[in-house]
Amino acid sequence: MPVAYSNVYLQSAGMFLPGAPVDNVGMDAFVAPLNRISERIKRRILAENGIQSRYYAIDGEGHTVVSNTQMAAGAIDDTLKLAGKSLADISYLSSGSSGGDALMPGFASMIQGEMAAPPMETLSVHGVCAASVGAMQAAAMAVESGAHRLALSVASEMPSRLFKRSRFAAQGYDTDFDAHFLRWMLSDGAGAVLLGGPKALPQANGLRLKLKWTHQRSFAGDYPVCMQLGMTADRSKSHLDFPAWSDAEAAGALSLRQDIRLLPHLFDVCIHEYADLAYKGWVPERGIDHFLCHYSSDRFIPIVDDLLNKAQLAIPRERWWSNLAWRGNTGAASIFIMLSEFLQKEGSRLKAGDTVLCFIPESGRFTAGYMLWEVEHDTHIGKAPQAFSAQKPPPSNELADDALPDVSSIAPPHDPDTAPSALAPLLTELASIWQDYRSRVWRTPLLHRIRTRQLQSADYVRWMSHWIPQVREGSLWMREGAASLTGDYAALASLIDLHAGEEQNDFKILHSDYLKAGGTETDITRLRRNPGGEALNAYLHGLAATPNPIGLLGAIYIIEGTGQRIVPSLLPLLRTALPLPPDAFRFLEYHGANDEHHLDRWLMAVQMALELDSTATAQQAILQTARNTAAMYLMQFQHVMPEQ
């Protein structure tokens, strides 16, 4: 199952390529022929792979000019510079590579040390090409969970040190084709991506790239080793089993090999996996707009194209993009380098709604890796798309009649049509509950007075006085609910505690607004909820005290949805109608901007809850609690205005 994201955006993508580009003729100065058949093998491989130039981090004498760690640091520097950030802003670093400069410690730790970066969480993913997907997925999950505001992921490869002629001296400069093959295929380089929340660095045309999902699946149990370093050619003996590494080198156990006879199976496996994703609803029905495919050789283009056609998932060739010809095959780093250069060269062609699919097949022991991005308008840079313009007040003090929000335009917190297939049934029923709730809220005396511009400052103060004690209790029942989670559900506790922690002081902002609007009660404990608020508070505390109160996720859907959907539609009207200073609306503005982030975290919590549900009762509990919460929150709205 892919990992879906609702709050992860690309901040920047950078790269580092060492030295000057090396063309096919100049390769011999770095990857010298071994024997009389080397030149023939080289011509054959270069004719098929389509690579015209590449980069090496060694010089003509085989000396290292730039280490793998330094290349990774260079890619990170480029990425941070593009985003206008520094290492002090980063709290998470993951790396992907087939090997750093040292066997241990982990590559990410070595990169952190090289850059003298401040203390942070690190993860080193060891593999081949798909190690980049694993590293980026970990970084994306760190952002999605809310544990880290910004997360870096870097992939770097330096195979050239394995290809220099001196490496084959112990074998008498005689080796098999599988060891010859990769000498003419792989080269050096590093790429990095910076991930963060919605306030992403926009492209020049006011767009941003949202990560929809990542997916990786290994088929190591079904196929033999295809690409390996550290075993003899027959894979019977590890380099560590020899008396000394010199013996292992003489036996060819330190030669990088690929069994090219297995390679056609790799693409067959990966396309079947992609077809399965499409069948399960993870691929947009209208298709893919931009396809970044990490094929190692032009020879595989028609193979991938044919398999996609057979699966009825054809992607027109004009939508494919690759820089293999002029950047070379840099293993795990390839997809990050490709994404960085694609955005630099093709970013101006992107438009809102476009999808970008990154496909990373790994031949180590067959792993399929995928990333799906979607282009969005960046709503944080002051140029909202036309669909949102009705919610921005015109320059005058009066709102035009057509600027009044309509109840039908207030969408449910999550669109079932864009949800992962496993969540679609639940979100569809929740949307039905939401539609009834928003319609009833719209007809309450409070909302009627707001919509008809009859609300007075005293009415606003009264509303705030009822709401403050309710908000104050929010983090308390959430923490109580988290403490009641046991068994498998205990994994959700930290996520709910994180949410409660973010909200625990929100009532202070609301109380400040109340005072700025003319409220006089400085002792918050003396403010009282209205009957609807009392009922809701008692209900949620009671439910939170029961074992495994998963239904509370239904309450959060309604409460946070109100702040993220209904409140923003009312805020322009309130500002226009009431003669109050701007800082009297900070709470409403804050929740309108931030509850979307909270709802994204909610979606992840629901996914976890359904996956952990061994009794098949979680969905109904969430739905029933949403219904009850909607009824009591509606009552809270109904009792704001004094009875006539």
N, C-alpha and C positions, 0 to 999 in steps of 0.2 A: 504494500500500500504506500503510495507517495506521501510525503510530508507536505501538508498544505500550510500556507502562510497568509495572514491577513494584515500584517503590520511590518513587513520587511521590504525595504526599498534600496536600490543601488545608489550609493552616495557618489562613488567614483570607481573607475577601473583603470589601472596603470600597468606598465610593463617595463622590463629592463632587458636589453639585448646587448651582449658584450662585444666590444670591438666593432670592426667594419664588416659588412656583409661579405661572405665568401662564395664566389660562384663555383660552378661545377669543375672548371679547370683548376681553380686555386685550391680545391679540396686536398689535393695530394700533398700540399705543404703541411697539412694538419693530420690527415688520415692517409698516410702513405700506403701504397700497394705492398702487400706482404710477399707475393710470389708471382709467378708468370700468369696465373689465371685471375689474379685480382682485378686487372684492368678490364677483362671481359665481363666479370661479375658486376663491376662498377657500371659499365655502359648499360648493361641489361637493366639493372635496378633503377638507375637514374632515368632511363627511357620510360619506365613504367610509373615512377612515383611523381613526376611532374615538378619536383623541387628544382628551382633555378638558383637560389641562394639561401644561405643559412648563416648562423653565427657560432663562433667557438670562443670559449673562455680560456683556452690555452694558446700558446704561441707556436711558431713553427718548430721550436725545439722541444715541444711537449711540456713546457713549464706552465704552471697555472698562473694566469694573469689576474683573473677575478675568481674567487671561490664561489661555490654554490650558495653559501650563506650570504656572501656579499651581493650576489645577484638578487637574492630574495629581498635583501635590505634595499637594494636599488629600486625594485618594483614597488616596495612599500613607500619609499620616499616619493616616487612619482604619483602614486595613488593618493597619498595624503596631500601633496601639493595641489593636485587637481581639485580636491575637496576643500582646500583651505583649512586643513586640520593639522594637528601635531600629534606626536606620540603621547603627549599628556592627555589627549582626549580619548585614548583607546584603553579599554579595560579587558579586551579579549583578542587573542591571536591564535589562529589555527593554521597549520601548514600541511601541504600535501606534496609528496615527492616519493620517488623510488629510492632515494638515499641522499642524505646530507654529506657533509665533509667528514663526519665522525660516525662510527657505528653506534655510539651512544655518547652523550645523552640525546634526547629527542631533538629533531630538527628545529621545531618551534622555539625551544629553549635556547638553542645556539643562535637563532636569528635575534631573539630578544637580547641576548648578551652582546651580539655584534653591534646592535643599535644602542646599547646602554639604555634600553627602554625601562620605564618605571615598572614596579610590580604589577602583574596582570595575570589573568587566567590564560593558560596555553593548552594546546592540543596538537600533537604530531600524528598525522595520518600517513602510514606507510603503505605503499601500493605501487601501481603503475599509473596509467593515464587517469583512471577514475578516482585516484586519491584526491584530486582537486574537488570532485563532487562531494566526497565525504567530508573534506575540510570545510567547504563552503556550507554544506548542510548543517554542520555543527555550529558554525558562526551564525547562520540564519536562525536556528533554534534558540541560540543565546539571546538574540534580539527579540524574537517573537515572544519568548517567555517573559520579557521585561527584565531579565537579569542583567542585561548589558545594553547601554544606549547605542554604542557603536562597536562593531566587531570587524576585525580584519581577517581576511583569509588570503594566503599566499601559496603559490605553487612554483617550484623551481627545479630545474633539472640540469645536470652537467655530465652527460654520458661521454663527452669527448675524452676524458681521462682514461676511459676503458678502451678507446679506439686507437690510441697512438701506437705506432709500430713496435715500440719497445715492449709493449705488453705481451707480444706474441713471441718474444725471443726464446723463452723457455720451451716453447713448442716447436722450435726450429722454423718459425714463420710459416707454419703449415697448420691450417685449421679447416673445419668443415664449412659448408655453405651457410648453415644456420648462424654461425658466428660471424661470417663475412657479411651477411645480409644487413644487419642493423648498423654497421659502420657507415653505410651510404644512406641510411634513412634518418638517423637521429642527430640532433644538435642541441645547443645550449640556449637557455633563456629562462626568464621568470615573469610571472604575471600576478597581479593581486587585485582584490576587490574589497571595497569598504561598504559594509551594510549598516543600515540604521532604520529609524522609523520614518513616518510619512514626510517629515520636513527634509526631503531628499534634495540633493543638488540638482536643479533642473537643467535640461539641455537648453540651448540658446532659444529654441522655439517654445519654451514654457512647458515642456513635458517631463515626466519622470518615469522611471522603470520600476515596476513593482514585481517582486518575486511571487509567483503564484504557487509553485510547488517544485520540489526536487524529488528524484527517485533514483535509487541504485539497487541493483540486485545481482548477486553473484551466482554463477552456475558452476562453481569449482567442484561441486559434488558430481557433476555430470560429464566433465571433460578433463582430459589430462593437461598438464602444464604446457602452455604454448610459448610463453616468453619468460626467461628466467636467467638469474645470475646467482652463482654460488653452488651449483651442482654440476656434476659431470654431464657429458652429452646424453648419456642414457638415463640420467636423473637417479642413478642408483646410490650416489655418494655425495655427501655435503663437503664443502671446502673445509669445514671444521673437523672432518674425520681424518684428514691427512696429517702426517707428522708435523708438517710445517706448511705455511702458505706458499712457499716456493714450490713444494711438491704439488699443491693444489693447482697452481698456475701452470705447471708443466702438464698436468692432466687435463687442462682446459676447463677446470671447475670455476675459474674466475673470468671466463669469457661470457659476454652477454649474448644470449642466443634467442632466436625465435623460430619455431617450427611453422614455416609458412604453409605447410600442407593443411594445417588446422584453421588457418585464417578465414576461409570462406564460411565456416560454421559460425564464426563469431558474429558476423553480420546477420546471418539467418536467425540466430538466437535473439539478438538485440531488436530486430524489426518485429519478431513475434511478440516480444515483451512490449514494444510500443503499441502494437495492434491491440494487445490486451488492455493497455491503459486507455486507448481510444474507446474500446468496447465498454469499459467501465465509466466512461464519461469524463475522463480527465483531459481530453484533447478537445478544443473547440470544434463544434460541428462544421463551422465554415472553413476550417483548415488553419494552416500556419502561414504567417506573412513573411517571416524571415527565419531561415534555417541555417544555423551555424553547426556544421557537422565536422567533427574531428576524425576525418578519415586520414589514415597514414600515407595513403598513396592515391594518385588519380585513378589507378587501376580499379579501385573499389567504388568509384562514383557510379558506374552503370550497375554494379551489383546492388548497392543501396537503393538506387532509383528503381530498379526492377522489382526488388522486394517490396518497396513502398507501394508500387503500382499493383502488385499482386494482392496486397492487403487492402486495396482500395483506399489508400491513405496518401495518394500521390501529392507531392509538393513540387510545383513547377520549378524547373531548373533555374529560372530567372530569380527565384526567391532564395536560392542557395548562396551562401557567402563563406569564403575561406581565404586565408592568407598563407596557406601551406607553401605556395610557389615561391614566395619571397621571404618568409620567416622560418620555413623549415618545420620539421616535426619535433616539438620540444616536450613530448610526453605529457605529463600531468599539467605542465604550464600552458600547453597549447590553447585550451579553451579560454583561459583568462586573457592570454595575449590576443586571441581572436576577438573576444568580446570588447576589449579595450580599443582595438584598432577599428572594429566595426562601428563603434559609437563615434569615434573620431572622424571616420570617413563617410559613414552613412547616416549619422544621427540626424542630419537635416531632412532626410527622407521619411523619418518616422512620423506617425500620426496617432492620435489618441485611438485606442482600441486595437492597435497592432499587437500581434503576438510574436515573440522571439523564442524559438526552441533551440536549446543547445543539446546536442547529442554526442555522448562520449563513450564509445565502445573501448573496452580494455581487454587486451589479449593475454595478460598475465596468466590467468586461469579462467578467463571469460567473465567479465562483469559489464553490465549495461548501466550507463549513467545518463540522466536527463535533467534539464532545468527548463522550466517554462516561465518566461517573463511576459508582462503585459504593459503596454505604454498607456499612461494616464496623463490627464491634465494635472499640473501641479497647482493645487488650490492654496498653497501657502505663499505665493509670490505676488499676490495682488491682482492677478489676471485670471479670474475664475472663468470656466467655460460658460457658454451662453445659458446652459440649463440651470445655472445657479444665480443668474443675474437678478432674478425676481426677488431674491432674499437680500439684496443690497439696497439700502435706502437711497433714494435720489437726493441730489444736493439740497433741495428745499426742505423745509420743516414738515411738510405734509407728504404723506405717501399717496401715490396714485391708487385709484380703486383697483386696478389690475395687479397691484403689488401686494394686495392682501393675500396671505397664504390660504390655500384651499386644503381642506382636510384630505382630499384624495391625493394630494401631492406629497403627503408625509409618508414616505415608504417605511416598511417594517425594518427593524434594525439589521436584519440579514436577508438578502434576496435568495429564496430557495432555488431559483433558476441557476444561480452561479455557485451554489454550494457543492461540496463533494457529494457524490451520489449517496454515501452512507448517511449523510445528515439531511438530505433533501426531505424525507417524510416528516421528520421532526420539525424542521424549519417551516415547512408548508403549513402544518397545524398551528405552530406558533404565530405565523403570519396571519392566520385566520383570527386567532385570539386578539392579535394586535389591531387588526382592522376594526373589529367591534369596539375595542377599548378606545382607540383614537377618535372614532366617530362619537362616542358617548362623552368623552372629555371635551370635544369641540362644542358640545351643546350645554355645558355647565354654565352657571351664571358668571363665574370668573372669566372664562374664555369668551363668553358673549360680550362682556363689558370691554375686554381687551380688543376684540375684533371690531367693535363699533366705536372705538376711541372714547369710551365713557369712563375708563378706569381713572381713579383718582390716586394721588400719592398715598393717602390713608389706606386705600384698598391694597396697594402694593406692600405697605408696611405690615398690614394684617396678615397677608399671605406669607411674608417672610417670617413673622412671629410664630406661625403654625409650623413652618417648614424647618426652622432651625433645630428644635429638639428631635425631629424625625431624622434629619441628616446626622445629628450627633450620635444617634443610636446605630447608624448603618454599619460602621466598622465593628461595633460590639457584637451584633448578631452574626456578622460574617466570621469573626474570629471564633465565636462560640460554635458555629457550624463547622469550621475547619477542625476544631478540637474534637468534634464528635465523629470525625471520619476515622474508620478503622479498617483493618484488613487491606485488601487491594486498593480501596478508595483512599487510603492514607496518602498516596502519591499526589493527590489533588490538594492536600492541605497547604503546601508551601505556595502554590499558585494563588489560592484564595487569601492566604495571609498577606501575600504581596499586594494584592488588590486592596485589602482592608487597610494596610499600612499607608497606601497612597491617598486613601479617603479619610483617614482618621482626623485630620485637621480641617476638612472642608467646611465644617459648621462655623469655624471662626471667620472664614471669608464671607459666608452668608450673614453672620451677625454684624460684620463690618458694613456690609451693604445695607442692612436694616437700619443701623445707626445713621449712615449717610443719607438715607431716605427720610429720616425724621423719627425713627424709633427711639424710645427713651429708656427701655429696660436694659441696663448694663449687666445685670446678673442673669446669665443664660439659664441657670437652673430654675428661674422663676417663669420662664416662657413655657407655654403648654401646647401640646398637639391638639388639633381639633378631633372630633369623634372618629373621623376616617383615619387620621394619623394614629390615634390610640389603638384602633382595631388592627391596623397594619403592623404596628410595632409589637403588639402582644402576639399576633400570629407568627411573625418571623422569629421572635425569640423562642416561642414555644416549639416551632419546627426545628430550629437550630439545636435545641437540646436533645433531639431524638437521635438514635443511632443512624449514622450514614445519611444525613439529610440532603441527598442529591437534588431533591426538588428545589432547593434554594437557587439553583441555576435558573429556574424558571422565573423566580422573583427578580433576579438580577437582570434578566432579559427585559422585563417591563420597566424596572426602575431606571436602568442605564439607558434604555431605549427612549424613555421620556426625556432624559437630559440631552440625548444626542439627536433626536428627531423633532420632538415637539418644541422644546425650548428655543432652538435656533430660529424657528419660524415665528416665534413670538417676540424675540428680542428687538428687532427693528421697530415693531409697533410700540413696544414699551418705551423705547428711547425717544420716539417721536411724540408720544402722547403725554409723557410725564416730564415736568420741569425739574429734573433731577440731574446731578452731576454724573459724568461717565463712570466714576468709580462706585456708583450705587448699583451697578449691574455686573460686577466682577464675577460673581458666582455663576450667573446664567451664562456669561460669555465663556468662562472657564470650562464649564461642563459641555457646552456646545462644541468646543474645540477638542476636549480631551476624552469625552465619553466614547468617541469612536475607537480610540485606542483601547479603552476598557472593554468594549464589545468585541474587539478582535481577540483579546485575551480570553473573553468568555467563550468564543467559538472554539478555541483550543481546549479549554476546560471541558466543554461538552463532548468533544471528540474523545478525550481521555476517559470521561465518565462512561460513555457508551462502549468503549473498548474494554473497560474494566468490569462492565456489568455482567455478572455471571448468573443473575436471576431474571434477566429480561424485564426489569421493573423500572429502570432509570428513566426511560423515555416518558412513560405515563406519569411518573412522579414530577418530572419537569413541567409537563403540560398542565397538570392539575394545579401545581403551585403557581404557574403563570396566570391561570384563570382566577385563582383566589386573590393573587396580588393585584391583578388588574381591577377586580371589583372593589378592593379596599383603597387602592390608589385613586380610583374614580371617586369614591366617597370622600377622600381627603380633598380633592378638587371641589366637590360639591359643597363642602362645609366652609370654604374660605370666606365667601360673602355672607354677611349676616342675614338671617332669615327675615323676609319681609312680612 
